[in-house]
Amino acid sequence: MKLNIENKTNILMGIFVGALISANLIGLKVADFVLFPASVGILLFPILFLITDIVEEVHGKKKAREFVIVGFITLLIILIVTIIAVLLPHVSRSVMANEDLQIAYDKIFGTTIRIFIASITAFLIAQFHDIWAFNFWKQKTKGKYLWLRNNLSTIISQFIDTTLFMFIAFYGVTDTAFFDLANTRYTVEFVFLTMTIPYWLVKVLFALFDTPFCYLGVRWLKGSKKHVKSKSN
């Protein structure tokens, strides 16, 4: 089956939504990446900005906004369902009959609720900024220097995303509900200097490495067409 540009756009939409959901579901785990400890969700979030840049380059910012809106609605639905799932009582005959498992389930997914709220807010604002910034630099460069537009829009947007997420998710936490850091108080200084800046720098590194994939993605999406007219709205 030969894929046309519409088929390929739908595939990117599926990857986009899948990566967004997965990053939020697995994001509570902090793993050792040798050089730094970080949430495993960091493996997936760069994909989101990469895909919206590819889609905007080929289809224009209107289509990129559609990706963000679909992702936002999906996260909102998952948030509502998660809240209901945590509030509903356990039954004794289920596989979760063990009290320890029930406590673990409620703690993990209860924690996920705040993470989801932080993620939804940061995702929506940062992605819309990324779309605006990509289009802004596209106008300034007259459609040239894709590598520059990709990186300038993504680096600033990742800073917005990381800052909003960290503060909404962790600011003011005084117990070990999120990470066992010897009851460290999540003050403004701690959240910004210890959590936001390191995570953002790692994301910048990811953004720089994904530049070739942006070119490959644009070329793949356009397919055999020599030129696909991009729209600015």
N, C-alpha and C positions, 0 to 999 in steps of 0.2 A: 504494500500500500504506500503510494507516494503521498507524503504530507505536504499540504499547501500551507500558506502563511496563517490561515485561520486555525488549522489543526495544531500548528506549532505554538501559536499564541495560547491555545487552550492547555497545551502541555505545560507551558510556563506558568499558567494560572494554577494548575494542579500542584506543581512543585512549590510555588510561592505559598499557597495556603497550607500545604503539607509541612513545609519547613517552619512556617509561623506557629502552627499548632505544636509540632514536635519540640521546638525550642522552648515553648512555655511549659510543656509537660515534663521535660527532662531537666529543665533549668535549675532545679533545686540542688542538684548534685554538683559539688565543687570537686574538680579533679586536679591531679598533679600533672601539669603539662611540662614537667622538667624545669623549664625556666621560670614558670610562674604557676600559682594556683588560680583556677578560674572556673566559672560555671560551664558545664558542658554545652549549654545553650549557645555559647559564643561560637561554636562550630557552624551554627545554622544562620544566625542573624545576618552575617555579611551577604548571604545568598539573596536575602530580601531586597537589599539596596541594589545589588547587581542586576536582579531581574527587572526591577522598575526602571533602571537606567536603560537596559536593553530595549524594553517595551516602549519607553518614551522616545528613544532614538529612532525607532522604526515607525511607530504608530502615532506618536505625539502625546502630550501630557494628559489629554482626556482619557485615553485608554489606560495610562499608568494610574490615574486617579481611580478608575474602576477596579483595578487590582487591589488598591489600598482599601477601598470601601468594602469589597467582598471579604478581605481579610479581617477588617474591623467587625463586620457583622458576624463572621464565623467565631471570632474570639468572644464577642458579646454573648452569643448563644451558649458557648462552652462555659462561660462564667456563670450564667444563670443556671445551667444544668448542674454544674459543680456545687453551687450553693445549695440547691435542692437535694443533691445526693448526700451532702454532709449533714443536712438538717433531718433527713428521714431517719427513723430509728432502725437499728439493726434487728434482725430476727435470729432466734436461737438455732434454727435449723440450717442456716446458710454456712458457706465455707468460712465466713467471717465470725463464726460463733465464738472463737477465742477472744477473750476480752482484750488481750494485748494487741491482737491484730486490729480490733475495732478502734482502739485508742490510736494506733499507728496510722490507720486509714484516715481518721478524722483529723489528726494532727497534720499529716502530709497534705491532704486536700484542703484542709482549713487554711493552712499556710499558703497554699496555691492560690486561694481567693485574693489575698492581698497582692501576690505576685502578678496575677492576671490583671487586676485593676491597674497596677503600675505599668504593666506591659502594654495594655490597651491604650492608655493615655500617651505613653512615650512613643509607641508605634505610630499612632495616628498623627501626632504633631511632627515627629521627625520625618515620616514618609512624605507628608505634604510639603514640608520644607525642602526635602530632597528633590521632589518633582519640580517645585518652583525654581530652586537653585540650578538644577540641570538645564531647565529651559532658559533661565537668565543667562547662563554662560554660553548656551548654544546661540542665543541671539548676539551676544558680544563677540563670539568667535566666528560668527557667520557660518555655523554648521561644521567648523573644522575642529581639530584637536580633541577628538573624543576622549582620549586619555586624560586630558586636563579637566574636561567637564565632569567626567566620571569621578575623578578623585576629589576635586574641589567640592562638589555637591555632597559626596558621600562622607568625607572627613568631618565637615561641619555638622551634617545631619546625624552622624554617629555620636558626636559630642552631645547634641541635644537629646538624642535617644538615651544615651548612657546616664547623663545627669538626671533627667526626669525619672528614669526607671529607678536608679539607686536611691534617690531621695524619697520617692513615693513608697517604695518597697521597704526601705530599711531605716529611714530617719526616725529617731526616737525610740527604737527598739531597745529594751533594757534586759531582755532575757535571752535564752538560747533557742528561741523558736525558729530562727533561720540558720545561723551558723554558730557552732560552739567555739566562741572566742573568749572564754573565761569571763563571761558576763560583761563583755565590753559594751560600753554605752555608745550607741550609734549617733554621735554628735555630728554637727555640720562639718567640722574639720575631718573627722574620721571618715564619714561617707564620701566627702569630696576628694581628699588627698589619698586615702588608703584604698578606696573602692572605685570611685569614678575615674580618676586620672589613669591608673594602671589599666583598667579595662578598656578605656577609650584608646590608649596607645596601642594596645594589642589589636583592637579593631582597625586602627589606622594601618597597621602592618598588614592585616588581612586585605584591606582595601587596595593597598599598593600591589599586592600579589595577584588580586583578581582582575587587574587591568587587561591582561591578554584574553581572559575569559569574556570580558565585555565585548572586545572586538570579535571574538569567535562567535559569541551569542548573537550579535547583530548580523553577522554574515550568515549564520545558520537560519535565523528568522526570516531574513530577506530571501534566502534560497537562491533560485536560479535567476531571479529578477535582477537586472543590472541597477535598477534604481527604484526605490520605494519612496514616494513623496511623504515626508514627515509633516505633520500638522503641529501647530504651536498651541492649539486650544482644542 
